[in-house]
Amino acid sequence: MAASQMDGYALTQVYYGVRSDKAAIALPASTLGTIFTVAGGRVVITALFGEVTVIIQAQANACKFVSTPTTGTAVDLCATADINGLEVNGRIGLAGALGTAANKTSGGALIMQTVHVLVPAGTIGFNTAATNTGNMKFTCWWFPIDQGATLV
């Protein structure tokens, strides 16, 4: 089948890889909460974002994504972004190189990350600086680098 004849989801898989979703959860309370587990080797993240399903409480809350390897030191995948009062369908996601502030939107379009990120076996977490009410679901698109590597 020619690329022009592929459906949109199939094209997305070619460009972004495998999709893993985390059902909506309450925000971790002033801590790092695990959203995905990487096992069996390294993976490359091509897109990672969270979407608000229950409005976030209106108070400052600097959040970021973190890779915590099974062995070694945790690495921030982005600098923080404040999700204070983020509405339903608001999003926060990786933007670019490590240390780049996370992208955030109040329900409109979200600019996807511009570089791919290699992460080792371990966990991908969402870190919050405050205890806010609200729920988010998360999506990660990825490719395995090592045979047998998974992200769930």
N, C-alpha and C positions, 0 to 999 in steps of 0.2 A: 504494500500500500504506500503510495507516495505521501510525503509529509503533508501536502496540501489536502489529502483525503483523511488524515487522522483527526479524531475528535479532539476537542480542547484539553480534556483530562489526559489523554495519551501524550499529547505534546508537552504538557506540564511535567509528566513523569520523565520524559526524555531530558528536559532541561533541568529540573529540580531533583529528580531521583525518587526515592521511596518516601511516602508520607506516613508520619506517625502523629496520632492525636491523643491528647490528654483531656478527658472529660472535665467539665467545669468543677472547680474546687474553690473553697474559701481561701483567701490570701493567707500566706504564712504570717504569723504574728511576730513582727520584729526579728525575723530570722531567715535562714536559708531553707527553703522547702524544695524537695526533689520533685521535678516534673517529668524527667525522662532518665532511663538507665541505659548506658552504653556497655555492651558486653561482647566478649569474643575478639576484641581488637579495636582498631581505630576507625572512625568515620569522619566524613567531611559534611559539615552542616552548610546547606545552600540557602536555607531560609528558616528563621525561628521567630515566632511571635505569639503573643497572648492577646486574647480578645475578651472584653468585659461582658459578662452575662448577667451580673447583678451590680448596679451602680456602686462605684467606689466611694467610701465615706469622704466627706469634704474636710480633709486635713492633710498636711504635707506628708508625703511618703515617697522617698527616693528609692527607686527599684532598679535592679539590674539582673542580668543572666550570668550564671557562674558555672564553669566546668570544674568539677572536683574529681581528679583521677583516683583510681583505686590505690595507686602508689604515686606519691609526689605531692606537689603543692597546688592548691586551687588557684584558678586563673579567672579573673573577671572577663567575660566575653564582650562587655561594653561598659561604658560609664553610666551613671545613674540618670534616670528621668523621673520626674515627679508625676505620680498618677493621681494626685489630689482631685477628687470629685469626677473622675473619668466616667463618662456616661456609658450606658449599654451600647455595645458595638464599637466602643473606643478600643484602640489597639496600642500595644507597645512591642517593638521588635528590634532585632539586631540591624544595624545600619551599615557598618563597614568594618574597617580594621579594628583589631582589639584596642580598647581604650576609647573608641569613638562613642559619643553619647547615643543611647538608644533612641530610635525614632518613636514618636508618640503622635496619635491622632485622636480626635474626639468623635469618632464615628465615621469619618470620611475615609478617603484612600490612605493607604500606608505605603511609603516608599520602602521597598524590600531591600535587603542587604546587598551591597555591591561587591563583596568579596566572600569567598568561601572560607570556612573555619575548620581546621583539623582539630579533633578532640580525641583523647585517649579513652580507654575503657574506664568507667566510673559513672558519675551522675552529672546531669545538667539540671541546675537548680534556678529558682527565682528567688531573689533576696529582697526583702522589704526592710525599710528602716523604721517603720512604725507599725502599730497594730490598727489596721483599718478594716471596717466591714466591707464586703463586696466579694464577688466571685469572678474568676477568669477561667477560660479554657485555653489550651495551648496547642499549636501546630508546629511540627518540625519536619522539614524536607531534608533528606540526607542521602549520601552514597556510602557504601562500605568501602574502606581502603584495604582492610585485611579480610581474607576469605573467612566467612563465618561471623563477621562482626554484625551486631544488631543494635538498634536503638528502639526501645519500647517505653 
